[in-house]
Amino acid sequence: MELQISPVLNKYRTCNQINRGYSRMSRSVLLILAGLVLFSLPGCSGLSDSTDHGGGEIDVSDLETEVMPGVINPSNDSDRPSFQNLPDQVSVSETFQVELITYGSSNCIEPSTTEVESSDHTITLRVYDEVIVDSQFQCSPDAAGHSRDVSLTLNEPGTFEIILIGRHISSGEETSIVKSVEVKE
């Protein structure tokens, strides 16, 4: 079994910079089409290098952060899935990608690591996020999705249980989601 985690690409711009850019572009398009604009962009995800914190810019790299288990949704419903793109069936030695999504503040959390344990047709994935815990910074109260991709290769035929472990989206207690993948020769 192999593991690869994709890099986080959106951590070098502030949410304000992204929102301003999209707002200007959208206003132009909507003014041409409708002649009237009322536009606001919902929050963006990923930690940025700096952000406006009411009293001026704060350099996020100077803030205290902590790596902690990511918040997952054990019901894995379509509104807030934690497992995406997990196939029901794969071939032996076929590499497939699974998207794992954790939830939390759009301006205080970014995906960190995923630990993988493998034993006897069970793959356990523990997701972790880097979270700003500095008292001088106010995190937004939203529950934005924070995505990371994991590539898996299963080298034996049979049914594998894929277990995602994180913190419960409501209670914060450790919880898990269990899915099955059939590996055919």
N, CA, C and O atoms as a DFTB+ gen file, in Angstrom:
740 C
 N C O
     1  1       0.839      -1.157       0.000
     2  2       0.000       0.000       0.000
     3  2       0.890       1.228       0.000
     4  3       1.913       1.261       0.684
     5  1       0.498       2.245      -0.774
     6  2       1.273       3.468      -0.880
     7  2       0.393       4.645      -0.486
     8  3      -0.830       4.591      -0.615
     9  1       1.029       5.707      -0.003
    10  2       0.302       6.904       0.384
    11  2       0.959       8.119      -0.223
    12  3       2.182       8.253      -0.192
    13  1       0.146       9.015      -0.781
    14  2       0.622      10.299      -1.261
    15  2      -0.401      11.335      -0.835
    16  3      -1.607      11.110      -0.938
    17  1       0.081      12.458      -0.362
    18  2      -0.817      13.538       0.028
    19  2      -0.524      14.731      -0.858
    20  3       0.629      15.132      -1.011
    21  1      -1.579      15.303      -1.447
    22  2      -1.397      16.441      -2.340
    23  2      -1.066      17.693      -1.542
    24  3      -1.484      17.817      -0.391
    25  1      -0.319      18.628      -2.135
    26  2       0.039      19.855      -1.423
    27  2      -1.143      20.809      -1.327
    28  3      -2.067      20.761      -2.138
    29  1      -1.097      21.668      -0.331
    30  2      -2.088      22.736      -0.192
    31  2      -1.599      23.893      -1.049
    32  3      -0.471      24.355      -0.873
    33  1      -2.429      24.371      -1.976
    34  2      -2.005      25.373      -2.929
    35  2      -2.474      26.781      -2.613
    36  3      -1.954      27.736      -3.191
    37  1      -3.433      26.945      -1.721
    38  2      -4.066      28.246      -1.579
    39  2      -3.702      28.989      -0.306
    40  3      -4.516      29.773       0.181
    41  1      -2.509      28.779       0.262
    42  2      -2.217      29.412       1.535
    43  2      -1.428      30.709       1.430
    44  3      -1.055      31.266       2.463
    45  1      -1.158      31.211       0.235
    46  2      -0.309      32.382       0.104
    47  2      -1.042      33.676      -0.196
    48  3      -0.389      34.699      -0.406
    49  1      -2.360      33.681      -0.227
    50  2      -3.147      34.894      -0.413
    51  2      -4.090      35.035       0.752
    52  3      -4.538      34.043       1.328
    53  1      -4.388      36.253       1.096
    54  2      -5.346      36.449       2.174
    55  2      -6.754      36.286       1.618
    56  3      -6.986      36.459       0.422
    57  1      -7.685      35.953       2.496
    58  2      -9.085      35.841       2.094
    59  2      -9.562      37.171       1.524
    60  3     -10.303      37.196       0.541
    61  1      -9.140      38.277       2.136
    62  2      -9.561      39.598       1.647
    63  2      -9.085      39.830       0.217
    64  3      -9.843      40.352      -0.601
    65  1      -7.833      39.449      -0.105
    66  2      -7.321      39.642      -1.463
    67  2      -8.129      38.824      -2.455
    68  3      -8.471      39.318      -3.530
    69  1      -8.434      37.595      -2.116
    70  2      -9.195      36.731      -3.018
    71  2     -10.600      37.277      -3.196
    72  3     -11.095      37.364      -4.320
    73  1     -11.251      37.649      -2.089
    74  2     -12.612      38.189      -2.179
    75  2     -12.653      39.448      -3.032
    76  3     -13.551      39.593      -3.861
    77  1     -11.693      40.374      -2.848
    78  2     -11.674      41.608      -3.629
    79  2     -11.513      41.293      -5.107
    80  3     -12.199      41.887      -5.939
    81  1     -10.613      40.363      -5.451
    82  2     -10.392      40.012      -6.859
    83  2     -11.635      39.428      -7.494
    84  3     -12.009      39.820      -8.600
    85  1     -12.288      38.487      -6.807
    86  2     -13.500      37.891      -7.354
    87  2     -14.634      38.910      -7.430
    88  3     -15.410      38.912      -8.385
    89  1     -14.726      39.779      -6.417
    90  2     -15.791      40.779      -6.430
    91  2     -15.665      41.704      -7.628
    92  3     -16.654      41.964      -8.314
    93  1     -14.435      42.217      -7.896
    94  2     -14.245      43.110      -9.036
    95  2     -14.606      42.423     -10.342
    96  3     -15.307      42.994     -11.178
    97  1     -14.127      41.191     -10.518
    98  2     -14.389      40.465     -11.754
    99  2     -15.889      40.203     -11.901
   100  3     -16.444      40.394     -12.983
   101  1     -16.547      39.767     -10.826
   102  2     -17.974      39.454     -10.893
   103  2     -18.809      40.696     -11.136
   104  3     -19.790      40.641     -11.878
   105  1     -18.434      41.834     -10.517
   106  2     -19.182      43.077     -10.742
   107  2     -19.165      43.460     -12.208
   108  3     -20.191      43.853     -12.763
   109  1     -18.004      43.348     -12.837
   110  2     -17.900      43.714     -14.253
   111  2     -18.829      42.859     -15.093
   112  3     -19.559      43.376     -15.939
   113  1     -18.807      41.574     -14.866
   114  2     -19.633      40.656     -15.644
   115  2     -21.112      40.919     -15.385
   116  3     -21.904      40.986     -16.325
   117  1     -21.491      41.069     -14.116
   118  2     -22.897      41.277     -13.790
   119  2     -23.403      42.642     -14.262
   120  3     -24.557      42.765     -14.671
   121  1     -22.545      43.669     -14.208
   122  2     -22.959      44.981     -14.706
   123  2     -23.282      44.925     -16.185
   124  3     -24.243      45.548     -16.636
   125  1     -22.501      44.195     -16.933
   126  2     -22.745      44.050     -18.370
   127  2     -24.045      43.288     -18.605
   128  3     -24.850      43.682     -19.448
   129  1     -24.255      42.202     -17.865
   130  2     -25.427      41.356     -18.079
   131  2     -26.703      41.917     -17.470
   132  3     -27.755      41.895     -18.109
   133  1     -26.624      42.417     -16.253
   134  2     -27.845      42.824     -15.563
   135  2     -27.897      44.307     -15.232
   136  3     -28.974      44.841     -14.968
   137  1     -26.778      44.964     -15.241
   138  2     -26.743      46.381     -14.920
   139  2     -26.848      46.651     -13.431
   140  3     -26.980      47.807     -13.027
   141  1     -26.792      45.622     -12.608
   142  2     -26.943      45.781     -11.169
   143  2     -26.158      44.684     -10.481
   144  3     -26.201      43.537     -10.925
   145  1     -25.443      44.995      -9.415
   146  2     -24.654      43.989      -8.722
   147  2     -24.888      44.070      -7.221
   148  3     -24.781      45.129      -6.602
   149  1     -25.206      42.930      -6.674
   150  2     -25.178      42.755      -5.236
   151  2     -24.446      41.442      -5.015
   152  3     -25.036      40.368      -5.136
   153  1     -23.162      41.527      -4.691
   154  2     -22.333      40.336      -4.683
   155  2     -21.516      40.253      -3.402
   156  3     -20.936      41.244      -2.959
   157  1     -21.477      39.103      -2.830
   158  2     -20.511      38.855      -1.767
   159  2     -20.065      37.420      -1.887
   160  3     -20.867      36.530      -2.172
   161  1     -18.783      37.196      -1.670
   162  2     -18.200      35.867      -1.779
   163  2     -18.089      35.271      -0.393
   164  3     -17.562      35.918       0.512
   165  1     -18.580      34.031      -0.200
   166  2     -18.417      33.401       1.101
   167  2     -16.934      33.224       1.417
   168  3     -16.090      33.361       0.531
   169  1     -16.617      32.922       2.668
   170  2     -15.229      32.774       3.118
   171  2     -14.413      31.844       2.265
   172  3     -14.952      31.010       1.537
   173  1     -13.105      31.991       2.357
   174  2     -12.205      31.109       1.616
   175  2     -11.472      30.246       2.624
   176  3     -11.455      30.549       3.817
   177  1     -10.875      29.183       2.150
   178  2     -10.218      28.297       3.089
   179  2      -8.717      28.376       2.927
   180  3      -8.211      28.869       1.919
   181  1      -8.026      27.895       3.906
   182  2      -6.575      27.886       3.907
   183  2      -6.020      29.046       4.719
   184  3      -6.566      30.149       4.685
   185  1      -4.922      28.796       5.456
   186  2      -4.272      29.864       6.184
   187  2      -3.521      30.718       5.193
   188  3      -2.967      30.206       4.221
   189  1      -3.496      32.010       5.429
   190  2      -2.766      32.906       4.557
   191  2      -1.569      33.466       5.308
   192  3      -1.487      33.346       6.530
   193  1      -0.637      34.082       4.577
   194  2       0.544      34.643       5.215
   195  2       0.192      35.786       6.143
   196  3       0.812      35.939       7.195
   197  1      -0.798      36.599       5.772
   198  2      -1.238      37.678       6.643
   199  2      -2.715      37.916       6.386
   200  3      -3.235      37.570       5.326
   201  1      -3.379      38.505       7.356
   202  2      -4.794      38.792       7.197
   203  2      -5.152      40.032       7.999
   204  3      -4.517      40.319       9.014
   205  1      -6.154      40.765       7.557
   206  2      -6.616      41.939       8.262
   207  2      -7.437      41.462       9.450
   208  3      -8.387      40.696       9.281
   209  1      -7.088      41.897      10.619
   210  2      -7.734      41.436      11.844
   211  2      -8.401      42.597      12.581
   212  3      -8.336      42.684      13.807
   213  1      -9.038      43.484      11.824
   214  2      -9.719      44.612      12.440
   215  2      -8.765      45.732      12.797
   216  3      -8.939      46.859      12.331
   217  1      -7.759      45.450      13.615
   218  2      -6.795      46.458      14.037
   219  2      -5.595      46.525      13.119
   220  3      -4.588      47.127      13.491
   221  1      -5.656      45.932      11.933
   222  2      -4.535      45.949      10.995
   223  2      -4.106      44.553      10.611
   224  3      -4.709      43.563      11.027
   225  1      -3.067      44.487       9.818
   226  2      -2.570      43.200       9.332
   227  2      -1.862      42.423      10.438
   228  3      -1.136      43.007      11.243
   229  1      -2.071      41.118      10.479
   230  2      -1.355      40.221      11.381
   231  2      -0.632      39.207      10.513
   232  3      -1.219      38.646       9.588
   233  1       0.637      38.970      10.805
   234  2       1.414      37.967      10.083
   235  2       1.066      36.607      10.682
   236  3       1.455      36.301      11.809
   237  1       0.334      35.799       9.926
   238  2      -0.152      34.505      10.419
   239  2       1.003      33.582      10.792
   240  3       0.859      32.753      11.690
   241  1       2.135      33.707      10.126
   242  2       3.272      32.831      10.427
   243  2       3.810      33.069      11.838
   244  3       4.522      32.217      12.370
   245  1       3.486      34.211      12.457
   246  2       3.919      34.505      13.825
   247  2       2.958      33.968      14.878
   248  3       3.283      33.982      16.065
   249  1       1.792      33.501      14.476
   250  2       0.793      33.029      15.428
   251  2       1.068      31.600      15.856
   252  3       1.654      30.814      15.112
   253  1       0.636      31.275      17.067
   254  2       0.796      29.921      17.597
   255  2      -0.208      28.986      16.926
   256  3      -1.403      29.278      16.874
   257  1       0.282      27.872      16.419
   258  2      -0.590      26.860      15.816
   259  2      -0.356      25.515      16.492
   260  3       0.653      25.299      17.164
   261  1      -1.304      24.634      16.297
   262  2      -1.214      23.293      16.856
   263  2      -1.763      22.315      15.828
   264  3      -2.766      22.592      15.171
   265  1      -1.105      21.171      15.693
   266  2      -1.624      20.112      14.822
   267  2      -2.499      19.223      15.682
   268  3      -2.063      18.705      16.711
   269  1      -3.767      19.048      15.241
   270  2      -4.716      18.246      16.014
   271  2      -5.581      17.416      15.070
   272  3      -5.662      17.719      13.880
   273  1      -6.228      16.373      15.587
   274  2      -7.096      15.560      14.725
   275  2      -8.133      16.436      14.028
   276  3      -8.724      17.327      14.638
   277  1      -8.344      16.168      12.739
   278  2      -9.310      16.928      11.954
   279  2     -10.737      16.583      12.330
   280  3     -11.020      15.486      12.812
   281  1     -11.635      17.532      12.104
   282  2     -13.059      17.345      12.396
   283  2     -13.714      16.713      11.168
   284  3     -13.631      17.253      10.065
   285  1     -14.364      15.565      11.369
   286  2     -15.038      14.859      10.271
   287  2     -16.525      14.732      10.579
   288  3     -16.964      14.928      11.713
   289  1     -17.286      14.399       9.542
   290  2     -18.728      14.213       9.679
   291  2     -19.033      12.719       9.578
   292  3     -19.016      12.168       8.477
   293  1     -19.312      12.047      10.706
   294  2     -19.519      10.600      10.661
   295  2     -20.728      10.155       9.850
   296  3     -20.781       9.009       9.405
   297  1     -21.708      11.049       9.649
   298  2     -22.848      10.652       8.819
   299  2     -22.455      10.673       7.347
   300  3     -23.124      10.059       6.516
   301  1     -21.353      11.389       7.017
   302  2     -20.818      11.438       5.653
   303  2     -21.897      11.775       4.628
   304  3     -21.861      11.284       3.500
   305  1     -22.876      12.628       5.030
   306  2     -23.967      12.966       4.117
   307  2     -23.479      13.856       2.980
   308  3     -22.360      14.367       3.016
   309  1     -24.316      14.033       1.984
   310  2     -23.906      14.760       0.783
   311  2     -23.652      16.237       1.036
   312  3     -22.924      16.871       0.273
   313  1     -24.246      16.813       2.110
   314  2     -23.997      18.220       2.431
   315  2     -22.610      18.430       3.018
   316  3     -21.979      19.453       2.752
   317  1     -22.137      17.507       3.789
   318  2     -20.830      17.613       4.438
   319  2     -20.131      16.248       4.421
   320  3     -19.990      15.615       5.467
   321  1     -19.698      15.796       3.252
   322  2     -19.028      14.492       3.194
   323  2     -17.612      14.587       3.750
   324  3     -16.974      15.633       3.633
   325  1     -17.115      13.519       4.348
   326  2     -15.717      13.453       4.776
   327  2     -14.927      12.500       3.896
   328  3     -13.705      12.621       3.801
   329  1     -15.600      11.555       3.251
   330  2     -15.004      10.644       2.266
   331  2     -15.581      11.013       0.906
   332  3     -16.801      11.099       0.771
   333  1     -14.761      11.229      -0.089
   334  2     -15.224      11.476      -1.452
   335  2     -14.427      10.581      -2.400
   336  3     -13.253      10.297      -2.163
   337  1     -15.065      10.150      -3.451
   338  2     -14.408       9.406      -4.541
   339  2     -13.817       8.073      -4.116
   340  3     -12.862       7.608      -4.738
   341  1     -14.349       7.445      -3.083
   342  2     -13.875       6.126      -2.689
   343  2     -14.609       5.098      -3.530
   344  3     -15.828       4.972      -3.416
   345  1     -13.891       4.352      -4.379
   346  2     -14.569       3.384      -5.230
   347  2     -15.086       2.184      -4.432
   348  3     -14.562       1.864      -3.365
   349  1     -16.109       1.534      -4.959
   350  2     -16.617       0.307      -4.340
   351  2     -15.721      -0.879      -4.672
   352  3     -15.615      -1.832      -3.900
   353  1     -15.074      -0.801      -5.846
   354  2     -14.277      -1.929      -6.323
   355  2     -13.066      -1.420      -7.093
   356  3     -13.162      -0.461      -7.860
   357  1     -11.902      -2.086      -6.874
   358  2     -10.677      -1.789      -7.612
   359  2      -9.986      -3.110      -7.953
   360  3     -10.347      -4.160      -7.422
   361  1      -9.009      -3.052      -8.827
   362  2      -8.193      -4.223      -9.158
   363  2      -6.965      -4.268      -8.261
   364  3      -6.515      -3.234      -7.767
   365  1      -6.424      -5.462      -8.049
   366  2      -5.197      -5.617      -7.279
   367  2      -4.119      -4.716      -7.889
   368  3      -3.955      -4.674      -9.109
   369  1      -3.394      -4.006      -7.044
   370  2      -2.288      -3.112      -7.415
   371  2      -2.723      -1.875      -8.206
   372  3      -1.874      -1.149      -8.724
   373  1      -4.026      -1.626      -8.308
   374  2      -4.511      -0.406      -8.961
   375  2      -4.457       0.738      -7.948
   376  3      -4.971       0.613      -6.836
   377  1      -3.843       1.836      -8.331
   378  2      -3.788       3.006      -7.466
   379  2      -5.058       3.830      -7.659
   380  3      -5.477       4.094      -8.786
   381  1      -5.660       4.229      -6.549
   382  2      -6.862       5.067      -6.618
   383  2      -6.724       6.190      -5.605
   384  3      -6.022       6.062      -4.602
   385  1      -7.405       7.290      -5.884
   386  2      -7.364       8.458      -5.016
   387  2      -8.655       8.596      -4.238
   388  3      -9.747       8.352      -4.752
   389  1      -8.503       8.996      -2.979
   390  2      -9.629       9.262      -2.107
   391  2      -9.465      10.691      -1.602
   392  3      -8.376      11.096      -1.194
   393  1     -10.557      11.448      -1.635
   394  2     -10.533      12.804      -1.086
   395  2     -11.077      12.745       0.335
   396  3     -12.179      12.248       0.567
   397  1     -10.296      13.255       1.282
   398  2     -10.700      13.308       2.683
   399  2     -10.955      14.768       3.032
   400  3     -10.129      15.631       2.731
   401  1     -12.093      15.052       3.665
   402  2     -12.465      16.433       3.966
   403  2     -12.704      16.578       5.461
   404  3     -13.491      15.846       6.062
   405  1     -11.996      17.550       6.047
   406  2     -12.230      17.923       7.431
   407  2     -12.938      19.272       7.438
   408  3     -12.979      19.956       6.416
   409  1     -13.495      19.659       8.584
   410  2     -14.298      20.873       8.664
   411  2     -13.845      21.765       9.806
   412  3     -13.389      21.290      10.846
   413  1     -13.981      23.077       9.588
   414  2     -13.654      24.044      10.630
   415  2     -13.492      25.431      10.046
   416  3     -13.795      25.667       8.877
   417  1     -13.015      26.336      10.863
   418  2     -12.875      27.747      10.509
   419  2     -12.141      27.948       9.191
   420  3     -11.099      27.337       8.953
   421  1     -12.693      28.812       8.332
   422  2     -12.083      29.056       7.027
   423  2     -10.798      29.865       7.121
   424  3     -10.002      29.850       6.182
   425  1     -10.570      30.573       8.230
   426  2      -9.350      31.366       8.306
   427  2      -8.359      30.867       9.349
   428  3      -7.327      31.505       9.554
   429  1      -8.635      29.752      10.012
   430  2      -7.741      29.262      11.067
   431  2      -7.253      27.830      10.875
   432  3      -6.480      27.329      11.692
   433  1      -7.688      27.171       9.822
   434  2      -7.359      25.749       9.666
   435  2      -6.854      25.480       8.259
   436  3      -7.364      26.029       7.282
   437  1      -5.826      24.610       8.172
   438  2      -5.440      24.055       6.885
   439  2      -5.051      22.597       7.107
   440  3      -4.571      22.236       8.182
   441  1      -5.259      21.759       6.093
   442  2      -4.903      20.342       6.238
   443  2      -3.432      20.188       6.594
   444  3      -2.583      20.919       6.084
   445  1      -3.134      19.240       7.468
   446  2      -1.748      18.997       7.865
   447  2      -1.281      17.646       7.325
   448  3      -0.722      17.580       6.230
   449  1      -1.500      16.587       8.067
   450  2      -1.002      15.270       7.666
   451  2      -2.117      14.227       7.720
   452  3      -3.190      14.463       8.275
   453  1      -1.836      13.085       7.135
   454  2      -2.714      11.927       7.237
   455  2      -1.839      10.728       7.612
   456  3      -0.917      10.380       6.875
   457  1      -2.119      10.108       8.738
   458  2      -1.393       8.915       9.151
   459  2      -2.114       7.693       8.582
   460  3      -3.343       7.634       8.572
   461  1      -1.344       6.734       8.116
   462  2      -1.918       5.527       7.529
   463  2      -1.389       4.307       8.275
   464  3      -0.182       4.147       8.458
   465  1      -2.305       3.460       8.697
   466  2      -1.958       2.179       9.303
   467  2      -2.614       1.084       8.472
   468  3      -3.751       1.229       8.023
   469  1      -1.893      -0.002       8.272
   470  2      -2.420      -1.103       7.473
   471  2      -2.224      -2.419       8.220
   472  3      -1.127      -2.722       8.689
   473  1      -3.308      -3.201       8.325
   474  2      -3.195      -4.530       8.922
   475  2      -4.363      -5.388       8.458
   476  3      -5.520      -4.979       8.544
   477  1      -4.052      -6.565       7.972
   478  2      -5.045      -7.591       7.652
   479  2      -6.338      -7.035       7.021
   480  3      -7.405      -7.097       7.631
   481  1      -6.232      -6.499       5.815
   482  2      -7.361      -5.990       5.040
   483  2      -8.086      -4.805       5.685
   484  3      -9.265      -4.567       5.425
   485  1      -7.357      -4.069       6.529
   486  2      -7.899      -2.850       7.129
   487  2      -6.892      -1.723       6.931
   488  3      -5.714      -1.859       7.262
   489  1      -7.368      -0.618       6.390
   490  2      -6.549       0.580       6.230
   491  2      -7.170       1.648       7.114
   492  3      -8.344       1.981       6.956
   493  1      -6.388       2.189       8.046
   494  2      -6.861       3.230       8.945
   495  2      -6.189       4.544       8.563
   496  3      -4.964       4.628       8.489
   497  1      -7.010       5.570       8.322
   498  2      -6.533       6.901       7.953
   499  2      -6.894       7.864       9.085
   500  3      -8.071       8.038       9.402
   501  1      -5.894       8.481       9.685
   502  2      -6.120       9.490      10.727
   503  2      -5.749      10.843      10.145
   504  3      -4.600      11.064       9.762
   505  1      -6.724      11.754      10.077
   506  2      -6.490      13.060       9.474
   507  2      -6.172      14.096      10.552
   508  3      -6.758      14.095      11.635
   509  1      -5.225      14.982      10.222
   510  2      -4.814      16.053      11.130
   511  2      -4.845      17.382      10.399
   512  3      -4.550      17.458       9.206
   513  1      -5.209      18.436      11.138
   514  2      -5.218      19.797      10.615
   515  2      -4.298      20.665      11.463
   516  3      -4.114      20.417      12.654
   517  1      -3.720      21.692      10.828
   518  2      -2.984      22.711      11.565
   519  2      -3.984      23.817      11.898
   520  3      -4.645      24.355      11.010
   521  1      -4.087      24.152      13.187
   522  2      -5.111      25.079      13.667
   523  2      -4.440      26.232      14.412
   524  3      -3.576      26.007      15.259
   525  1      -4.840      27.473      14.096
   526  2      -4.357      28.619      14.854
   527  2      -5.017      28.583      16.229
   528  3      -6.244      28.568      16.327
   529  1      -4.209      28.567      17.292
   530  2      -4.727      28.538      18.665
   531  2      -4.291      29.771      19.446
   532  3      -4.435      29.820      20.667
   533  1      -3.766      30.752      18.751
   534  2      -3.256      31.980      19.359
   535  2      -4.413      32.863      19.829
   536  3      -5.340      33.125      19.063
   537  1      -4.365      33.325      21.088
   538  2      -5.456      34.123      21.639
   539  2      -5.585      35.504      20.999
   540  3      -6.626      36.147      21.143
   541  1      -4.540      35.981      20.288
   542  2      -4.632      37.302      19.655
   543  2      -5.334      37.267      18.295
   544  3      -5.460      38.298      17.636
   545  1      -5.788      36.087      17.876
   546  2      -6.415      35.956      16.562
   547  2      -7.820      35.401      16.713
   548  3      -8.026      34.419      17.427
   549  1      -8.788      36.019      16.050
   550  2     -10.189      35.582      16.098
   551  2     -10.487      34.681      14.898
   552  3     -10.433      35.135      13.754
   553  1     -10.796      33.430      15.147
   554  2     -11.152      32.496      14.073
   555  2     -12.617      32.701      13.692
   556  3     -13.455      32.986      14.547
   557  1     -12.915      32.554      12.409
   558  2     -14.308      32.655      11.969
   559  2     -15.078      31.421      12.446
   560  3     -14.504      30.335      12.522
   561  1     -16.369      31.568      12.769
   562  2     -17.149      30.466      13.327
   563  2     -17.746      29.524      12.277
   564  3     -18.566      28.671      12.617
   565  1     -17.352      29.664      11.016
   566  2     -17.931      28.818       9.971
   567  2     -17.356      27.406      10.009
   568  3     -16.427      27.120      10.763
   569  1     -17.915      26.541       9.195
   570  2     -17.454      25.148       9.114
   571  2     -17.087      24.842       7.662
   572  3     -17.748      24.040       7.002
   573  1     -16.034      25.484       7.178
   574  2     -15.585      25.284       5.803
   575  2     -14.940      23.903       5.653
   576  3     -14.409      23.348       6.615
   577  1     -14.992      23.362       4.445
   578  2     -14.353      22.087       4.158
   579  2     -12.882      22.281       3.819
   580  3     -12.520      23.214       3.103
   581  1     -12.036      21.393       4.339
   582  2     -10.593      21.421       4.086
   583  2     -10.197      20.067       3.512
   584  3     -10.209      19.052       4.208
   585  1      -9.850      20.072       2.243
   586  2      -9.675      18.833       1.485
   587  2      -8.210      18.434       1.362
   588  3      -7.324      19.284       1.285
   589  1      -7.975      17.133       1.344
   590  2      -6.671      16.560       1.020
   591  2      -6.912      15.254       0.291
   592  3      -7.877      14.547       0.580
   593  1      -6.039      14.927      -0.655
   594  2      -6.158      13.697      -1.425
   595  2      -5.149      12.673      -0.937
   596  3      -4.012      13.012      -0.607
   597  1      -5.572      11.424      -0.896
   598  2      -4.705      10.318      -0.513
   599  2      -4.786       9.276      -1.622
   600  3      -5.876       8.884      -2.039
   601  1      -3.630       8.833      -2.093
   602  2      -3.578       7.764      -3.092
   603  2      -3.278       6.446      -2.388
   604  3      -2.339       6.355      -1.597
   605  1      -4.077       5.433      -2.680
   606  2      -3.895       4.115      -2.071
   607  2      -3.720       3.067      -3.151
   608  3      -4.306       3.164      -4.229
   609  1      -2.907       2.062      -2.849
   610  2      -2.735       0.903      -3.707
   611  2      -2.872      -0.334      -2.822
   612  3      -2.098      -0.508      -1.881
   613  1      -3.850      -1.194      -3.113
   614  2      -4.091      -2.406      -2.331
   615  2      -3.587      -3.591      -3.140
   616  3      -4.032      -3.813      -4.267
   617  1      -2.660      -4.353      -2.567
   618  2      -1.938      -5.384      -3.323
   619  2      -2.431      -6.805      -3.104
   620  3      -1.774      -7.751      -3.537
   621  1      -3.564      -6.981      -2.447
   622  2      -4.129      -8.308      -2.226
   623  2      -5.611      -8.301      -2.578
   624  3      -6.283      -7.288      -2.381
   625  1      -6.135      -9.414      -3.096
   626  2      -7.573      -9.472      -3.363
   627  2      -8.361      -9.625      -2.063
   628  3      -7.827     -10.070      -1.047
   629  1      -9.625      -9.251      -2.114
   630  2     -10.506      -9.396      -0.956
   631  2     -11.190      -8.085      -0.623
   632  3     -11.059      -7.091      -1.337
   633  1     -11.919      -8.107       0.475
   634  2     -12.618      -6.908       0.927
   635  2     -11.760      -6.190       1.957
   636  3     -11.333      -6.786       2.946
   637  1     -11.508      -4.897       1.717
   638  2     -10.746      -4.068       2.633
   639  2     -11.684      -3.079       3.303
   640  3     -12.565      -2.508       2.659
   641  1     -11.489      -2.880       4.606
   642  2     -12.188      -1.821       5.315
   643  2     -11.280      -0.600       5.324
   644  3     -10.113      -0.690       5.707
   645  1     -11.814       0.532       4.905
   646  2     -11.089       1.795       4.955
   647  2     -11.734       2.597       6.084
   648  3     -12.918       2.926       6.019
   649  1     -10.956       2.909       7.115
   650  2     -11.478       3.586       8.293
   651  2     -10.869       4.987       8.373
   652  3      -9.648       5.138       8.415
   653  1     -11.717       5.997       8.395
   654  2     -11.291       7.381       8.566
   655  2     -11.561       7.778      10.007
   656  3     -12.689       7.666      10.487
   657  1     -10.512       8.247      10.706
   658  2     -10.646       8.631      12.110
   659  2     -10.335      10.115      12.263
   660  3      -9.348      10.618      11.727
   661  1     -11.197      10.801      13.003
   662  2     -11.015      12.219      13.310
   663  2     -11.888      12.580      14.494
   664  3     -12.321      11.711      15.251
   665  1     -12.145      13.887      14.648
   666  2     -13.030      14.358      15.719
   667  2     -14.428      14.572      15.156
   668  3     -14.580      15.025      14.021
   669  1     -15.447      14.250      15.942
   670  2     -16.845      14.379      15.543
   671  2     -17.179      15.847      15.283
   672  3     -16.783      16.721      16.054
   673  1     -17.899      16.116      14.209
   674  2     -18.235      17.484      13.807
   675  2     -19.073      18.206      14.852
   676  3     -19.021      19.433      14.930
   677  1     -19.842      17.483      15.656
   678  2     -20.682      18.128      16.671
   679  2     -20.070      18.056      18.070
   680  3     -19.973      19.073      18.757
   681  1     -19.662      16.868      18.493
   682  2     -19.214      16.681      19.876
   683  2     -17.720      16.919      20.082
   684  3     -17.298      17.224      21.198
   685  1     -16.915      16.785      19.031
   686  2     -15.465      16.915      19.188
   687  2     -14.793      15.641      19.672
   688  3     -13.565      15.572      19.724
   689  1     -15.580      14.633      20.027
   690  2     -15.023      13.345      20.471
   691  2     -14.466      12.573      19.278
   692  3     -14.875      12.806      18.141
   693  1     -13.531      11.652      19.534
   694  2     -12.998      10.828      18.445
   695  2     -14.125      10.008      17.831
   696  3     -14.961       9.446      18.539
   697  1     -14.132       9.951      16.514
   698  2     -15.155       9.198      15.797
   699  2     -14.536       8.603      14.542
   700  3     -13.408       8.938      14.179
   701  1     -15.269       7.729      13.886
   702  2     -14.741       7.111      12.665
   703  2     -15.853       6.895      11.643
   704  3     -17.039       6.856      11.971
   705  1     -15.423       6.759      10.400
   706  2     -16.297       6.394       9.293
   707  2     -15.671       5.159       8.664
   708  3     -14.473       5.149       8.379
   709  1     -16.463       4.125       8.446
   710  2     -15.947       2.879       7.878
   711  2     -16.584       2.646       6.515
   712  3     -17.807       2.674       6.380
   713  1     -15.757       2.419       5.517
   714  2     -16.215       2.098       4.153
   715  2     -15.508       0.823       3.720
   716  3     -14.459       0.469       4.257
   717  1     -16.094       0.138       2.747
   718  2     -15.494      -1.093       2.219
   719  2     -15.121      -0.917       0.760
   720  3     -15.812      -0.240      -0.002
   721  1     -14.009      -1.544       0.385
   722  2     -13.569      -1.576      -1.001
   723  2     -13.257      -3.022      -1.349
   724  3     -12.496      -3.692      -0.651
   725  1     -13.862      -3.499      -2.450
   726  2     -13.622      -4.866      -2.920
   727  2     -12.438      -4.822      -3.893
   728  3     -12.450      -4.063      -4.861
   729  1     -11.419      -5.644      -3.624
   730  2     -10.225      -5.701      -4.477
   731  2     -10.263      -7.004      -5.267
   732  3     -10.185      -8.093      -4.698
   733  1     -10.384      -6.876      -6.594
   734  2     -10.488      -8.024      -7.499
   735  2      -9.134      -8.321      -8.158
   736  3      -8.325      -7.420      -8.377
   737  1      -8.909      -9.590      -8.463
   738  2      -7.678      -9.970      -9.187
   739  2      -7.760      -9.608     -10.631
   740  3      -6.817      -9.854     -11.383
